[in-house]
Amino acid sequence: MLKVVGASWLQTRISTYLLIGVAILGIGAIIFGEFGHVEHDGTYAATAFWRQNVHQFEFWGQGNDLSTIPMGAARAYYKSAIPENGWSILEIETSKDYPDEVQAYAAGCLEGSLTWQLIYQHWFNTVRAACAPRSALCMKMRKYLRENSEKAVENAQLLKDEDPYWHLVNLFYRQLKGLEVGFKLAVNKIHQSVEIVSEDFLWMAMASDLPDLERAHNGSENLSGSHGMIFLKALQREHFEPLIALVHNTGAPYTKMLRLIKRYKFAYHVSSKKGAELVPGRSVVMTSYPGALSSQDESYFVSGKERELIVAGTPLTISNHKLWNRLSTKEHVMSPATIMAANFLSTNSDNWSNIMTLKNSGTANRQWVIFEPEKNNVRLFEQIPGITESIDYTKKFMETGFLVCTGVPIIQEIKDYANFQLEEAVLRAAEVEKFEKNMTTVEDVRSFMRGCRHEVDLITNENEDLKCNWNLEQQQLISYRGDLDTPSRPVGVIDSKIFLSDFDGLDAFEATSGPAFLNSNQAFNWSNSFPNISHVGQPNIFKFDSVSPKWVWI
């Protein structure tokens, strides 16, 4: 057991009880030295205590009965299984007995210190690699991020006592500051020559907004995210109501394939006032990245008292460049803070989209599906700069049992403004519509997302194992791999997630890390494809089955 007294609160606009300075006594090196030298079960646990303005962190090492880890203001466990299945697992729980700002800061400190190595590796592969050849542009981006965050924090401090949205935005930034402090405590204690400037923690946290910001400012066409897809399908079951499958995959540069599945179980309140009610969304499960406090894939399962939401988003590509003139981004909150506020505060799909509508930053333009399993409600929400539209899609989904989103606008007003021109996304939507009737089981859906066209490709071998013939054209349309193109590109679909639910709520969740492959010798291989592109910490070969995390703190 190791103990450390944490850092003082670093912002000057926070409540009086957080202004008392606290000395950093340091963190023992053992907990951090163990990373990369896994013994026992490789699962690390920690607790953050808060007593009279002092944070004390206790790191419990490995081999713990996680159900007995003391709560404190927050507790966390972390397991890195990236070499085995492509994912790390992080679960953090906070206590309602502590002020919300204490909960947020403590949660951030625990995440930053437990995942410091992943954060550094992810930064090295993405931010550092992107900025090395274009330092002037990155200086401008860092300046923008700093000014934007300062304005957001200023507004949050002014409005947090009156507006639940701003209260949650304030907590987002408190958690992010805690993450930065936790990271720095860890690397300082083990005397690593590792440094990440504060603006780059903002960069990692706001990465989902940056491609659209770059496009708005210099007209570049970064379409790596356009290969993603959301697919909602009703699978009929004899004598039972249909099983609803929501499938989501992510298009991104391959350098982002250091992945986390997170669960935040936070006991936030709707305001900082004494006696305020707890937020409706108590638990948020998401696929995410090191240093990020939102999904960035935009894949969430949100649960609370008597409600569940499955939320999935995919990028909308905008060909009408005049829309970028609608951005006044320095006055807007970046989308990760708004999305997490919507997750914690919303009571249903309509409420979720309303929060997003009121706070549309214009910096992360998405097509969203919000599904309420227990009510079978489906809402489609689309956002572009200055415009959002939301429709209840329940009736149409009940009639067809099917919805596909590939970034092609579906709502007419968004179609008219976006001037959508990406032919590949249109073809992908048409391909899914063509074959969706042949998908009647979960395995059908799962294999289709790997590029298997069932009416043609599905065969049975002597052992009754299902296999697919390799169909490059089909696979590239459904689960694009840039490494298989000529010339090759280090971008493509980097995961697949499946949420299964019925009227009783979520039944199962599984996530598969890495580009799709139909047999082992076609798995993505860094050495064969892009050996000179930075991929520190990533497996060399992505050949993984799906993972279904089991959460401890129910």
C-alpha positions as CSV (number, residue, x, y, z in Angstrom):
1,M,0.0,0.0,0.0
2,L,1.4,3.4,-1.0
3,K,0.2,6.8,0.1
4,V,0.6,10.2,-1.4
5,V,-0.8,13.6,-0.7
6,G,-2.0,15.2,-3.9
7,A,-1.5,18.6,-5.5
8,S,-3.3,21.8,-4.6
9,W,-6.2,23.0,-6.7
10,L,-4.7,24.9,-9.6
11,Q,-7.4,27.2,-10.9
12,T,-8.1,30.6,-9.2
13,R,-11.8,30.7,-9.9
14,I,-12.8,27.8,-7.8
15,S,-14.7,27.7,-4.5
16,T,-13.0,28.9,-1.3
17,Y,-12.6,25.5,0.2
18,L,-10.4,24.4,-2.7
19,L,-8.0,27.4,-2.5
20,I,-5.8,26.1,0.4
21,G,-2.5,25.0,-0.9
22,V,-1.4,21.4,-0.4
23,A,2.1,20.2,-0.6
24,I,2.9,17.3,-2.9
25,L,4.6,14.7,-0.8
26,G,5.2,12.4,-3.7
27,I,4.3,8.9,-4.9
28,G,6.3,5.8,-4.2
29,A,7.8,4.3,-7.3
30,I,6.6,0.8,-6.8
31,I,3.1,1.2,-8.3
32,F,4.5,2.9,-11.4
33,G,7.5,0.7,-11.7
34,E,5.2,-2.3,-12.0
35,F,3.8,-1.2,-15.3
36,G,5.4,-3.3,-18.0
37,H,6.3,-5.9,-15.4
38,V,2.9,-7.5,-14.7
39,E,2.6,-9.9,-11.9
40,H,-0.6,-11.3,-10.4
41,D,-3.6,-10.3,-12.5
42,G,-2.2,-7.0,-14.0
43,T,-5.1,-5.1,-12.5
44,Y,-4.2,-2.0,-10.4
45,A,-6.5,-0.4,-7.9
46,A,-6.4,3.0,-6.2
47,T,-8.5,5.2,-3.9
48,A,-8.6,9.0,-3.5
49,F,-9.4,10.3,-0.1
50,W,-10.3,13.9,0.6
51,R,-10.0,15.4,4.1
52,Q,-10.1,19.1,4.8
53,N,-8.8,20.3,1.4
54,V,-6.1,17.5,1.2
55,H,-6.2,14.7,-1.3
56,Q,-4.6,11.4,-0.3
57,F,-4.2,8.6,-2.8
58,E,-3.7,5.0,-1.8
59,F,-2.5,2.6,-4.5
60,W,-3.3,-1.0,-3.7
61,G,-1.1,-2.8,-6.3
62,Q,-2.4,-6.0,-8.0
63,G,-4.3,-9.1,-6.9
64,N,-7.0,-7.3,-5.0
65,D,-10.6,-8.3,-4.4
66,L,-11.9,-5.2,-6.1
67,S,-15.3,-5.3,-4.3
68,T,-13.4,-4.5,-1.1
69,I,-11.5,-1.5,-2.4
70,P,-12.5,1.4,-0.1
71,M,-14.5,4.2,-1.7
72,G,-13.1,7.5,-0.4
73,A,-14.0,10.4,-2.7
74,A,-13.2,8.1,-5.7
75,R,-11.8,4.7,-6.4
76,A,-10.6,3.2,-9.6
77,Y,-9.1,0.1,-11.2
78,Y,-7.2,-0.3,-14.4
79,K,-6.1,-3.3,-16.4
80,S,-4.1,-3.2,-19.6
81,A,-4.8,-6.2,-21.8
82,I,-3.8,-4.6,-25.0
83,P,-1.4,-7.3,-26.1
84,E,-4.1,-9.9,-25.4
85,N,-7.3,-8.3,-26.8
86,G,-6.5,-4.8,-27.9
87,W,-8.2,-3.0,-25.0
88,S,-7.3,-1.5,-21.6
89,I,-10.1,-1.4,-19.0
90,L,-10.7,1.5,-16.6
91,E,-13.5,1.8,-14.1
92,I,-13.9,4.8,-11.8
93,E,-16.6,5.3,-9.1
94,T,-17.1,8.4,-7.0
95,S,-19.1,9.1,-3.8
96,K,-22.1,11.4,-3.4
97,D,-20.9,12.3,0.1
98,Y,-18.3,14.6,-1.4
99,P,-18.6,17.9,-3.3
100,D,-18.9,17.4,-7.1
101,E,-15.7,19.3,-7.8
102,V,-13.9,17.0,-5.4
103,Q,-15.3,13.9,-7.1
104,A,-14.3,15.2,-10.6
105,Y,-10.8,16.2,-9.6
106,A,-10.2,13.0,-7.7
107,A,-11.5,10.9,-10.6
108,G,-9.2,12.7,-13.0
109,C,-6.1,12.3,-10.7
110,L,-6.7,8.6,-10.4
111,E,-7.1,8.2,-14.2
112,G,-4.1,10.3,-15.0
113,S,-1.8,8.4,-12.6
114,L,-3.0,4.9,-13.4
115,T,-3.0,5.4,-17.2
116,W,0.0,7.7,-17.4
117,Q,2.0,5.4,-19.6
118,L,-0.9,5.0,-22.2
119,I,-1.4,8.8,-22.2
120,Y,2.2,9.4,-23.0
121,Q,2.3,6.7,-25.7
122,H,-0.9,8.0,-27.3
123,W,0.4,11.6,-27.2
124,F,3.7,10.5,-28.8
125,N,1.9,8.7,-31.6
126,T,-0.7,11.4,-32.3
127,V,0.0,15.0,-31.1
128,R,3.8,14.8,-31.2
129,A,3.8,13.0,-34.5
130,A,1.4,15.5,-36.0
131,C,3.2,18.6,-34.8
132,A,6.8,17.5,-35.6
133,P,6.4,18.6,-39.3
134,R,4.2,21.6,-38.8
135,S,5.2,23.3,-35.6
136,A,3.8,26.7,-36.6
137,L,0.3,25.4,-37.1
138,C,0.4,23.5,-33.8
139,M,1.4,26.6,-32.0
140,K,-1.7,28.3,-33.3
141,M,-3.8,25.3,-32.4
142,R,-2.4,25.2,-28.8
143,K,-3.1,28.9,-28.5
144,Y,-6.7,28.4,-29.6
145,L,-7.3,25.5,-27.3
146,R,-5.9,27.5,-24.3
147,E,-8.1,30.5,-25.1
148,N,-11.2,28.4,-25.7
149,S,-10.8,26.5,-22.5
150,E,-10.2,29.7,-20.5
151,K,-13.4,31.1,-21.8
152,A,-15.3,27.9,-21.1
153,V,-14.0,27.7,-17.5
154,E,-14.8,31.4,-17.0
155,N,-18.4,31.0,-18.2
156,A,-18.8,27.8,-16.2
157,Q,-17.7,29.5,-13.0
158,L,-20.2,32.3,-13.5
159,L,-23.1,30.1,-14.4
160,K,-22.6,26.8,-12.7
161,D,-24.8,27.6,-9.7
162,E,-27.8,28.4,-11.8
163,D,-27.5,26.2,-14.9
164,P,-27.0,22.4,-14.7
165,Y,-25.3,22.4,-18.1
166,W,-22.6,24.8,-17.0
167,H,-22.2,22.9,-13.7
168,L,-21.4,19.7,-15.7
169,V,-19.0,21.7,-18.0
170,N,-17.2,22.9,-14.9
171,L,-16.8,19.3,-13.7
172,F,-15.5,18.2,-17.1
173,Y,-12.7,20.8,-16.8
174,R,-12.0,19.9,-13.2
175,Q,-11.7,16.3,-14.1
176,L,-9.3,17.2,-17.0
177,K,-7.1,19.3,-14.6
178,G,-7.0,16.3,-12.2
179,L,-6.0,14.0,-15.1
180,E,-3.1,16.3,-16.0
181,V,-2.0,16.5,-12.3
182,G,-2.2,12.8,-11.8
183,F,-0.1,12.2,-14.9
184,K,2.6,14.6,-13.8
185,L,2.7,13.2,-10.3
186,A,3.4,9.7,-11.7
187,V,6.1,10.6,-14.2
188,N,7.9,13.0,-11.8
189,K,8.1,10.4,-9.1
190,I,9.7,7.8,-11.3
191,H,12.1,10.5,-12.8
192,Q,11.0,9.9,-16.3
193,S,12.1,12.5,-18.9
194,V,8.5,12.8,-20.0
195,E,6.8,16.1,-20.5
196,I,3.4,17.0,-22.0
197,V,2.4,20.7,-22.0
198,S,-1.0,21.7,-20.6
199,E,-2.4,22.6,-24.1
200,D,-1.7,19.1,-25.3
201,F,-3.9,17.6,-22.6
202,L,-6.6,19.8,-24.0
203,W,-5.6,18.6,-27.5
204,M,-6.1,14.9,-26.5
205,A,-9.3,15.7,-24.7
206,M,-10.8,17.7,-27.6
207,A,-9.3,15.6,-30.5
208,S,-12.8,14.8,-31.9
209,D,-13.3,18.5,-32.7
210,L,-10.0,19.2,-34.3
211,P,-10.5,17.8,-37.8
212,D,-13.5,20.0,-38.4
213,L,-11.7,23.0,-36.9
214,E,-8.8,22.4,-39.2
215,R,-11.1,22.1,-42.2
216,A,-12.9,25.4,-41.2
217,H,-9.6,27.3,-41.0
218,N,-7.6,26.1,-43.9
219,G,-10.1,24.2,-46.1
220,S,-8.3,20.8,-45.8
221,E,-10.2,17.6,-46.4
222,N,-9.5,15.1,-43.7
223,L,-11.9,12.3,-44.4
224,S,-10.4,9.6,-42.2
225,G,-13.5,9.6,-40.0
226,S,-15.9,9.3,-42.9
227,H,-15.5,5.5,-43.0
228,G,-17.5,5.0,-39.8
229,M,-21.0,3.7,-39.6
230,I,-24.0,3.1,-37.3
231,F,-26.3,0.2,-38.0
232,L,-29.5,-0.4,-36.0
233,K,-31.2,-3.8,-36.7
234,A,-34.1,-5.7,-35.2
235,L,-33.3,-9.4,-35.0
236,Q,-36.5,-11.5,-34.8
237,R,-36.7,-14.2,-32.1
238,E,-39.4,-16.9,-31.9
239,H,-41.7,-16.4,-28.9
240,F,-39.8,-13.3,-27.8
241,E,-39.7,-9.7,-28.7
242,P,-37.0,-8.7,-31.2
243,L,-33.4,-8.4,-30.1
244,I,-32.1,-5.0,-31.1
245,A,-28.6,-4.7,-32.3
246,L,-26.9,-1.4,-32.5
247,V,-23.5,-1.7,-34.3
248,H,-21.0,1.1,-34.4
249,N,-17.6,1.3,-36.0
250,T,-15.0,4.1,-36.1
251,G,-13.0,5.5,-38.9
252,A,-9.7,7.0,-37.8
253,P,-5.9,7.1,-38.4
254,Y,-4.2,3.9,-37.3
255,T,-2.0,5.8,-34.9
256,K,-5.0,6.1,-32.6
257,M,-5.4,2.4,-32.0
258,L,-4.3,2.6,-28.3
259,R,-7.7,2.0,-26.8
260,L,-9.6,2.0,-23.5
261,I,-13.0,0.8,-22.5
262,K,-14.1,3.1,-19.6
263,R,-16.9,3.2,-17.1
264,Y,-17.5,6.4,-15.2
265,K,-19.9,5.9,-12.3
266,F,-20.1,9.4,-10.9
267,A,-22.4,10.6,-8.2
268,Y,-22.7,14.1,-9.6
269,H,-25.6,16.4,-8.7
270,V,-27.5,18.7,-11.0
271,S,-26.0,21.7,-9.2
272,S,-23.5,22.6,-6.5
273,K,-26.2,23.8,-4.2
274,K,-26.8,21.9,-1.0
275,G,-29.6,19.3,-1.3
276,A,-29.4,19.2,-5.1
277,E,-30.6,16.0,-6.8
278,L,-28.3,13.5,-8.3
279,V,-27.9,13.6,-12.1
280,P,-30.1,11.2,-14.0
281,G,-27.2,9.5,-15.7
282,R,-25.1,7.8,-13.1
283,S,-23.0,5.4,-15.3
284,V,-21.4,6.1,-18.6
285,V,-19.7,3.2,-20.5
286,M,-17.7,4.1,-23.6
287,T,-14.9,3.1,-25.9
288,S,-12.3,5.8,-25.7
289,Y,-8.6,6.8,-25.8
290,P,-5.9,7.7,-23.4
291,G,-6.2,11.3,-22.1
292,A,-9.8,11.6,-23.3
293,L,-12.8,12.1,-21.0
294,S,-15.4,11.4,-23.6
295,S,-15.6,8.6,-26.1
296,Q,-14.4,10.5,-29.2
297,D,-15.6,7.4,-31.1
298,E,-19.0,8.7,-29.9
299,S,-20.2,5.4,-28.6
300,Y,-21.9,5.4,-25.2
301,F,-24.1,3.3,-22.9
302,V,-25.7,5.6,-20.3
303,S,-27.7,4.2,-17.4
304,G,-29.3,5.6,-14.3
305,K,-32.4,5.3,-12.2
306,E,-35.0,3.7,-14.4
307,R,-33.5,4.7,-17.7
308,E,-30.9,3.5,-20.2
309,L,-29.7,5.2,-23.4
310,I,-27.4,3.8,-26.1
311,V,-25.9,6.8,-28.0
312,A,-23.8,6.5,-31.1
313,G,-22.5,9.2,-33.5
314,T,-20.6,9.2,-36.8
315,P,-19.1,12.2,-38.7
316,L,-21.2,14.2,-41.2
317,T,-19.0,15.4,-44.1
318,I,-19.8,18.9,-45.1
319,S,-19.2,20.0,-48.7
320,N,-20.8,23.4,-48.3
321,H,-17.8,25.4,-47.1
322,K,-19.9,28.5,-46.5
323,L,-21.2,26.8,-43.3
324,W,-17.8,27.2,-41.7
325,N,-18.5,31.0,-41.5
326,R,-21.1,30.2,-38.9
327,L,-18.5,29.2,-36.4
328,S,-17.6,31.5,-33.5
329,T,-15.6,28.8,-31.8
330,K,-13.9,30.8,-29.1
331,E,-17.3,31.5,-27.6
332,H,-18.4,27.8,-27.8
333,V,-17.8,24.9,-25.5
334,M,-16.1,22.1,-27.4
335,S,-18.2,19.1,-28.0
336,P,-16.7,16.5,-25.6
337,A,-17.8,18.6,-22.6
338,T,-21.3,19.1,-24.0
339,I,-21.7,15.4,-24.9
340,M,-20.7,14.3,-21.4
341,A,-23.1,16.9,-19.9
342,A,-25.9,15.5,-22.1
343,N,-25.1,12.0,-21.0
344,F,-25.2,12.9,-17.3
345,L,-28.2,15.2,-17.4
346,S,-30.6,13.8,-20.0
347,T,-33.6,11.7,-19.0
348,N,-34.5,10.4,-22.5
349,S,-33.5,10.6,-26.1
350,D,-35.4,13.8,-26.8
351,N,-33.8,15.5,-23.8
352,W,-30.4,14.4,-24.9
353,S,-30.8,15.9,-28.4
354,N,-32.3,19.1,-26.8
355,I,-29.1,19.7,-24.8
356,M,-27.0,19.1,-27.9
357,T,-29.2,21.5,-29.9
358,L,-28.9,24.4,-27.4
359,K,-25.1,24.0,-27.2
360,N,-24.1,23.2,-30.8
361,S,-20.5,24.2,-31.1
362,G,-20.3,23.5,-34.8
363,T,-16.9,22.0,-34.3
364,A,-17.8,18.3,-34.4
365,N,-20.5,17.6,-36.9
366,R,-22.2,14.3,-36.4
367,Q,-25.1,12.1,-37.2
368,W,-26.4,10.6,-34.0
369,V,-28.7,7.7,-33.1
370,I,-30.1,7.7,-29.6
371,F,-31.9,4.5,-28.6
372,E,-33.9,3.8,-25.5
373,P,-34.0,0.0,-25.1
374,E,-36.7,-0.3,-22.5
375,K,-39.1,1.9,-24.5
376,N,-37.8,1.0,-28.0
377,N,-37.6,4.7,-28.8
378,V,-35.2,5.7,-31.6
379,R,-34.2,9.3,-32.2
380,L,-32.1,10.6,-35.1
381,F,-30.2,13.8,-34.5
382,E,-28.0,15.6,-37.0
383,Q,-25.8,18.6,-36.4
384,I,-23.8,21.0,-38.7
385,P,-22.5,24.5,-37.9
386,G,-25.4,26.6,-36.8
387,I,-28.0,24.0,-37.6
388,T,-29.4,21.0,-35.7
389,E,-32.3,18.8,-36.5
390,S,-33.9,15.9,-34.5
391,I,-36.7,13.5,-35.5
392,D,-38.4,10.7,-33.7
393,Y,-37.5,7.7,-35.9
394,T,-39.3,5.1,-33.7
395,K,-42.3,4.6,-36.0
396,K,-40.2,4.1,-39.1
397,F,-37.8,1.8,-37.3
398,M,-40.7,-0.3,-36.0
399,E,-42.0,-0.6,-39.6
400,T,-38.7,-1.5,-41.2
401,G,-36.6,-2.9,-38.3
402,F,-33.6,-1.2,-39.8
403,L,-31.6,2.1,-39.8
404,V,-28.2,2.7,-41.2
405,C,-26.1,5.9,-40.8
406,T,-22.9,6.4,-42.8
407,G,-22.6,10.1,-42.6
408,V,-25.1,10.7,-45.4
409,P,-27.7,13.2,-44.1
410,I,-31.1,11.8,-43.7
411,I,-33.1,14.8,-42.4
412,Q,-34.0,17.0,-45.3
413,E,-32.9,20.4,-44.0
414,I,-29.5,19.0,-43.2
415,K,-29.3,17.5,-46.7
416,D,-30.1,20.9,-48.2
417,Y,-27.5,22.8,-46.2
418,A,-24.7,20.2,-46.1
419,N,-24.5,19.7,-49.9
420,F,-23.2,16.2,-49.3
421,Q,-21.0,14.8,-52.0
422,L,-19.2,11.8,-50.6
423,E,-20.2,9.0,-53.0
424,E,-18.5,6.2,-51.0
425,A,-20.7,6.8,-48.0
426,V,-23.8,6.7,-50.2
427,L,-22.7,3.4,-51.7
428,R,-22.0,2.0,-48.2
429,A,-25.5,2.8,-47.0
430,A,-27.0,1.2,-50.1
431,E,-24.9,-1.9,-49.6
432,V,-26.1,-2.3,-46.0
433,E,-29.7,-1.8,-47.1
434,K,-29.3,-4.4,-49.9
435,F,-28.1,-7.2,-47.5
436,E,-29.7,-6.3,-44.2
437,K,-32.6,-8.7,-44.7
438,N,-30.1,-11.6,-44.8
439,M,-28.9,-10.7,-41.3
440,T,-31.1,-12.6,-38.9
441,T,-28.7,-13.5,-36.1
442,V,-26.1,-11.7,-34.0
443,E,-23.4,-13.7,-35.8
444,D,-24.7,-12.5,-39.2
445,V,-24.4,-8.9,-38.0
446,R,-21.0,-9.5,-36.5
447,S,-19.6,-11.1,-39.6
448,F,-21.1,-8.5,-42.0
449,M,-19.2,-5.8,-40.2
450,R,-16.0,-7.8,-41.1
451,G,-17.0,-7.6,-44.7
452,C,-18.8,-10.9,-45.1
453,R,-21.7,-10.8,-47.6
454,H,-23.9,-13.6,-46.4
455,E,-25.9,-14.6,-49.4
456,V,-22.6,-15.1,-51.4
457,D,-19.7,-15.6,-49.0
458,L,-20.9,-17.5,-46.0
459,I,-19.8,-21.2,-46.1
460,T,-19.6,-24.0,-43.6
461,N,-16.6,-26.2,-43.3
462,E,-16.4,-29.7,-42.0
463,N,-16.3,-28.6,-38.4
464,E,-19.4,-26.5,-38.8
465,D,-17.4,-23.4,-38.2
466,L,-18.6,-20.4,-40.2
467,K,-16.0,-18.8,-42.4
468,C,-16.1,-16.1,-45.1
469,N,-14.4,-16.1,-48.5
470,W,-12.2,-13.0,-48.9
471,N,-14.1,-10.3,-50.7
472,L,-11.8,-7.2,-50.9
473,E,-14.3,-4.9,-52.6
474,Q,-17.1,-5.8,-50.1
475,Q,-14.7,-5.5,-47.1
476,Q,-13.4,-2.2,-48.2
477,L,-16.9,-0.7,-48.5
478,I,-18.1,-1.9,-45.2
479,S,-14.9,-1.9,-43.1
480,Y,-12.4,0.1,-45.0
481,R,-8.7,-0.6,-44.5
482,G,-6.4,1.9,-46.0
483,D,-3.4,-0.5,-45.7
484,L,-5.1,-2.6,-48.4
485,D,-5.4,0.3,-50.9
486,T,-3.0,1.2,-53.7
487,P,-1.3,3.4,-52.7
488,S,-1.8,2.4,-49.0
489,R,-3.0,4.8,-46.4
490,P,-2.6,4.6,-42.6
491,V,-6.3,5.2,-41.9
492,G,-9.5,3.0,-41.8
493,V,-12.0,1.4,-39.6
494,I,-10.3,0.7,-36.3
495,D,-13.0,-1.1,-34.2
496,S,-16.5,-2.6,-34.1
497,K,-18.9,-2.4,-31.2
498,I,-22.2,-4.2,-30.8
499,F,-24.9,-3.3,-28.2
500,L,-27.7,-5.9,-27.9
501,S,-30.9,-5.0,-26.0
502,D,-34.6,-5.8,-25.7
503,F,-37.4,-4.4,-23.5
504,D,-35.6,-5.5,-20.4
505,G,-32.7,-3.2,-21.3
506,L,-29.1,-3.8,-22.4
507,D,-28.5,-7.5,-22.8
508,A,-24.9,-7.6,-23.9
509,F,-22.1,-5.3,-25.2
510,E,-19.0,-6.4,-27.1
511,A,-16.1,-4.5,-28.6
512,T,-13.5,-5.6,-31.1
513,S,-10.2,-3.7,-31.5
514,G,-8.4,-3.2,-34.7
515,P,-9.1,-3.3,-38.4
516,A,-11.4,-6.0,-39.7
517,F,-10.0,-9.3,-41.0
518,L,-11.6,-12.4,-42.3
519,N,-8.8,-14.8,-41.4
520,S,-5.6,-14.7,-39.4
521,N,-3.2,-14.1,-42.3
522,Q,-5.1,-11.0,-43.3
523,A,-4.9,-9.3,-39.9
524,F,-3.4,-5.8,-39.9
525,N,0.3,-5.8,-39.3
526,W,2.3,-2.7,-38.6
527,S,5.6,-4.2,-39.7
528,N,4.2,-5.2,-43.1
529,S,2.3,-2.0,-43.7
530,F,3.7,1.1,-42.0
531,P,6.8,0.2,-40.0
532,N,8.0,3.9,-40.0
533,I,4.9,5.4,-38.6
534,S,4.9,5.9,-34.8
535,H,2.8,3.3,-33.0
536,V,4.4,3.1,-29.6
537,G,2.6,0.8,-27.2
538,Q,0.4,-0.8,-29.9
539,P,0.5,-4.5,-30.8
540,N,2.4,-5.2,-34.0
541,I,-0.5,-7.4,-35.2
542,F,-4.2,-6.8,-34.6
543,K,-5.7,-10.2,-34.5
544,F,-8.3,-10.0,-31.7
545,D,-11.6,-11.4,-30.7
546,S,-14.3,-9.3,-29.2
547,V,-14.3,-8.3,-25.5
548,S,-17.3,-8.0,-23.2
549,P,-16.2,-6.1,-20.0
550,K,-17.6,-7.1,-16.6
551,W,-17.9,-4.2,-14.3
552,V,-17.2,-4.6,-10.6
553,W,-18.9,-1.7,-8.9
554,I,-22.6,-2.2,-9.6
